[in-house]
Amino acid sequence: MKVTDAQGTRQVAETAVGVIDRTVAVLDAVQHGAVTHSAVVAATGLPRTTAHRLLASLERHALVEHVAGQGYRLGPRLLRLASASLREPSLRAVAAPTLERLAEATGESAQLYVRSTEARVCVAGVESSNELRTFVPLGAELPLWAGSAGKVFMAWTGEPARTELIGRTRRLTPATPTGERLRRQLTTIRRQGWSSSAGEREAGVGSVSAPVLSTPDELVAVVSVSGPASRVTRSGARRLAPAVVTAARAIEEALGMAVN
């Protein structure tokens, strides 16, 4: 591409395409959690100085952030950009009718979540008509390891990223699963195709969730119902699970995705 300076002299400017490709490669390298500079170099094949320069620039723009003792991970600006994107008539709009039907059929509040690095973000929701009900604000960022929706995201996370996430979990309540207990739950969730929780993220709150998939291994979002743990008990979760799974399949169909 040619540009003209203030004196009218035509100069050749470096194309941005190569820079964008390298930047995306760096973002891909840190998308599943904090990694070191050396790990970014190994994952991208970039020279160390180039990787360092790109990471520094991305950090200045809050597209990545550096965590002491851990390395680089995706930054908060990406969450803001994703939230702005989801305000467009896309996933949220497509899922809205299904969430309305799910809330009406189950009597519980319904939500749709997408993933943001090591958290999940509520991008759509319908409140229950019950006087005693749960409420998740639009844009709320919740942990992956606590609650049924978060565990679905973890169950569809590949190794070694899943092991790294399990290693960084911490208890939010006495019911929060960690370590091998959490690993066993994730195996069950992947096999049965839905997840449940009771008081794991917040005491007194239960939920049931199912994955919205583009392929059997590619997770797009997670659909959930949540309510008081007095209603969403273990037997209540089994009763609610078919409706939640059906809602997930309906959203897949509305998005035009066929999962074989």
N, C-alpha and C positions, 0 to 999 in steps of 0.2 A: 504494500500500500504506500502511495506517495503523499507527502504532506508538504506544506509551504510554511516557512518560518516568517518572522516579522519583516525580514528584508526581501521577501519574495523568492528566496532561494529554495528550490525543490530538494527535499531530502527523503531518503528511504527510511520508513519507520518499520520496526520489527512487528510482524503480525502477532496478534494476541492469541491466535488459536493454540499455538504450542504452550503458552503460559496457562491457558484455561485447562488444557489436557493434563498438565502437570499438577495444577491446583486440585482438580477433581481427583487425581490419583492420591494426593495427600489426604483429602477429605475421606476417601474410601478407606484409607489405611487406619484412620482413627475412629471410624463410625461405630465400632462395637465396644469402645471403652478406651481408657487411657493407655497409650503406648509411648515408648521412648523414642527419641530422635533416631537412634540406631535401628529400631524396629521399623520406623517410617522409611528409612533408607533401604532396608532389606525388602520391604513390601513393594516399594515403587521402583527401585533400581536407579533412583536419582543420585547424583553426586551429593556428598554430605553438605557441601556449601550451598548447593541449590535447594536441598530439602530444608536446611536451616533458614535460608532467606524466605522461602515460601511460608514456613511455619511462623516466622516472626511477623510477616505481613498479615497472615490470616489471624494471628493473635491480636494484632493492633485493631483489626476490624471486628473482633469478637466472634469470628467464625470458628476459631478453635480457642481453647483455653489450656493453660499449663497447670497441672496439679502437682504440687511439690511431692517428690518421692515416687510419683507414678508415671508422669509423662503428659502427653497431649491428648485431648479429647475434643469432641465437637463443642462449639461455644453457644452461648445463649442467643446470639443474633439469629442463628439458624432456626431456633424455636419460634422467634417472632416472625421470621419470613414464612415458615410453615403455617403458622396460625393465620397469617394474612392470606396465604394461598387457599386455605380451607374455608375462608369466608366466601370464596367464589362458589357458584352453583355446581359442585362436583360431588365428591364423596358424601359430604354432609347432606346435600340436597337429595341425592339418590337414596340415602339411608333413612331419611326422615319419615316417610310413610310406614316403613317397616318398624321403626322404633315406636311409632304411635300405636300400631297394631299389637306390638309385643307388650307395651305397658298396659294396654286395655285387656289383653288376654290373660296376663299374669297377675294384674293388680299391683305390680311393683314398678319402681322407677327403672327406666331403660337408658343405657348410655352406649356411645360408640367412642372407642379409643384408637389413637395411632401412637406409634412409638417415637420417642425423642431421646436418642442416645441411651442412657440407662434409666429412663423414666417412661411413663405413658401419659398422654395428654388427652383429656376429654374434649372431643370436637363436636359432639351433638348429644342431646339428652332430652328425655321426656319424663316429667315427674308423675309419680303415682297419684291417683285420686284419693288414696287413703289418708286419713288425718295423720296417722303415724307413718312417716315415709322418710326415705333418704333423699339427699340432694347433692349432686356433684356439679359445681360451677363449670360453665364452658371455659375452656382454657386451663383448667386445674391440672397441675403436673403431679402425678402420684408415682410411688416407687414400683418397680417391676416385681420385686420378690414378695410383696405383701398384698394379698387380695387376688381373687380369681382371675381378673383380667391381666394383671401383671404376670401371673404364672403362665398364662397362655403365650404371652410374648416370649417368655423364657423357654417354654417347651419347644417353640419353633426357632430358637436361636441355635445355630450350629456350634460345634466344638472347634477350638478351645474357648470361644467367647462365653459359652454357657458356664463352664467350670470357673472362669474368672469372675463372672457375676455371682455365682454361688459363694465363692470365697470372700466376697465383699459384703454379703448380706449382714444385716443386724436386726435384732428384735425390736419391733415397734410396740408389740403387746406380748403377753405370755404365750399367745397362740401363734405368733409368727413363726413359720417353718424356716429352718436354716440347715446348712450342711447336708448330710446324707438324707435326712428326712425330706428336705426340699427336693433333692435330686430324685428320690423315689416318686414323689408326687408328680414331678415333671414328666417322668417316664409314663406314668398312668394317664396323665392328661393328654399326652401325644397319642397314646393308644386309643383312648375312648372318645377323643374329639371334643371334650368340654372340661371345664374346671369349676370348682366350688371353693368357697372359703367362709369362715365364720369367725369374726373378731380378729382377723389377722392384721389388718391395717388400723382398724379402729374398733374398740370394744363395742359390742352390741350391734354391729353391722355385718350382714351376710350378703353373699353375691354368687351368681352363676354366670359363666362366660363361655363363649365359643369363638373360634377363629373364623375370620373372613379371608379366604384364600384365593390366590390367582392360579396357583398350581399346588399340588400336595405339599410342597416344601417352601412355598413363597407366601408369607403372611402379609396381608394388606392392612387389616384392622382387626379389632376385637369388639364384639357386641356383648353387652352384659345386662343383667337385671340385678338390682340391689334393693335391700329392704332390711327391716329390723331382724336381728338374729333370731328373735322369737318366732318369726314366720319362715325365714330362710334357714331352716334346720337341715340336718343331713337328709332326712326323708323329704323335706321341702325342696332341697336342691335336686334330688332325683326327679321330683314331680315337675320342676321348672325346666330342667335340662332340655327335653325335647322341643319346647317352644323356643328356647334360645338358639339351639342348633338350627331349627327351621328358619329363624330370622336371619342367621348368618348365611344360609344358603340362598335366601331371598335377596339379600344384598348382593351376593355374588352374581346372581342372575340379572339383577338390575344394572350391575356394572358391566354386564356382558362377558363375564368370565366363566369358563367351563372347567370345573375341577374333576379330573378323572381319577 
